[in-house]
Amino acid sequence: MTENQVKISSRNFEVPEAYRLKVALEQGAYQGLQKAITMAPDDITAEVRKSKLRGHGGAGFPAGVKWGFVPKDTDKPKYLCVNGDESEPGTCKDRLILEKDPHLLLEGIAITCFAIGIHTAYVYIRGEYHYPTKILNQAIREAREAGYLGKNILGSGFDLEVYTHPGAGMYICGEETGLIESLEGKKGWPRIKPPFPALIGVFDCPTVVNNIETLSYVPSIIMNGAEWFQGLGTPNSGGTMLFSVSGHVNKPGVYELPVGTPLRKVIYEAAGGVRGGKELKGVIPGGSSAPILKPEEIDVPMDFDSMMGIGTMLGSAGIIVLDQDTKMVDVLFWMTRFYSHESCGQCTPCREGTAWLFKIASRIREGRGRVGDLDLMLELCRFIEGRTVCPLGAAAAMPTRAMVKKFRGEFEAAIPKSKATAA
């Protein structure tokens, strides 16, 4: 990142002890909240909508539009569920916000709740994130004692309580309705939609579900205005984004860059290029569920629309770089193993299909592949995708299809030609 690029969600990552309220206040924490409580709630929502802030948890849905779905005339309480499950392989950005700048998240939560009329927020955190949860709980205590949370926030008459809730170690609880089910103490099975959480969410009440990173941009939007934020990104996706870069690069890490930054630039400038001077073989651009790209496809802007346009996803912006020595047979094995293990079992196409994909990938890797296996995998992908309650089935099918099609020769070379075609 060059010096003139704007840092928003990561601006305090290098500030020592920025997780403490005293230090956070020195860096400008809660100024956006102070401004927000002087505004009309509808004006806050309108500003976020104009900013083109989109969800950074994977789906990319416009945040302000989602807020607007919550009914204003309901007698039921409203809730905010903050998605901090972060279990997409290749993604590690929300953890840094929790550890390095939790007050930025809490400020975003408070502004969001004030705008929508919410008085209770739950931060659903990945169960393995013990240390980040400890840091956030400490920040909540500090913020409540200082009047930024709790009763009569900053003398505004607005009350808000924020609670943390540890996840149960299930990938599927990153899906918003699976998260809600888990939060209610039930098995984390996603719900059939509609109804959507904005109408019937946690405890059957109107609920907004937003990702940690998404909410971390809200204070800056309120302080600097929607036009400023939108101007940092693309016409349809405003602001910046945290890119988690892992795999075979010289400088793996999390980099905040404008939405729309070319993928090549993220890899070769921010992350220092492929390690050891080796050739690039492939890039998974948005977490393991995103279809892989070949080297000739990386001159593409990292925004939701552009990535969709070339047949993949921006997702959670978890970029996994694979060099020339990578065996795609191994990558497919580990990927199908993960999704087979994480399928909740609710839907037959996903439960059976992901297990079948893993079985085939395993035997190919072990040298026991059959001549018809690749076509069988492609057929399985077709019968899984679009036929399940939640996107987990598609998260397994889409990258499998892309990997088999784009590196078919490598897979064919791993299958003994003497084997007869069999299902």
Secondary structure, 3 states (H helix, E strand, C coil): CCCCCCCCCCCCCCCCCCCCHHHHHHCCCCHHHHHHCCCCHHHHHHHHHHCCCECCCCCCCEHHHHHHCCCCCCCCCCEEEEEECCCCCCCCCHHHHHHHCHHHHHHHHHHHHHHHCCCEEEEEECCCCHHHHHHHHHHHHHHHHCCCCECCHHHCCCCEEEEEEECCCCHHHHCHHHHHHHHCCCCCCCCCCCCCCCCCCHHHCCEEEEEHHHHHCHHHHHHHCHHHHHHHCECCECCEEEEEEEECECCCEEEEEECCCEHHHHHHHHCCCEHHHCCEEEEECCCCCCCCECHHHCCCECCHHHHHHCCCCCCCCEEEEEECCCCHHHHHHHHHHHHHHHCCCCCHHHHHHHHHHHHHHHHHHCCCCCCCHHHHHHHHHHHHCCCCCCCHHHHHHHHHHHHHHHCHHHHHHCCCCCCCCCC
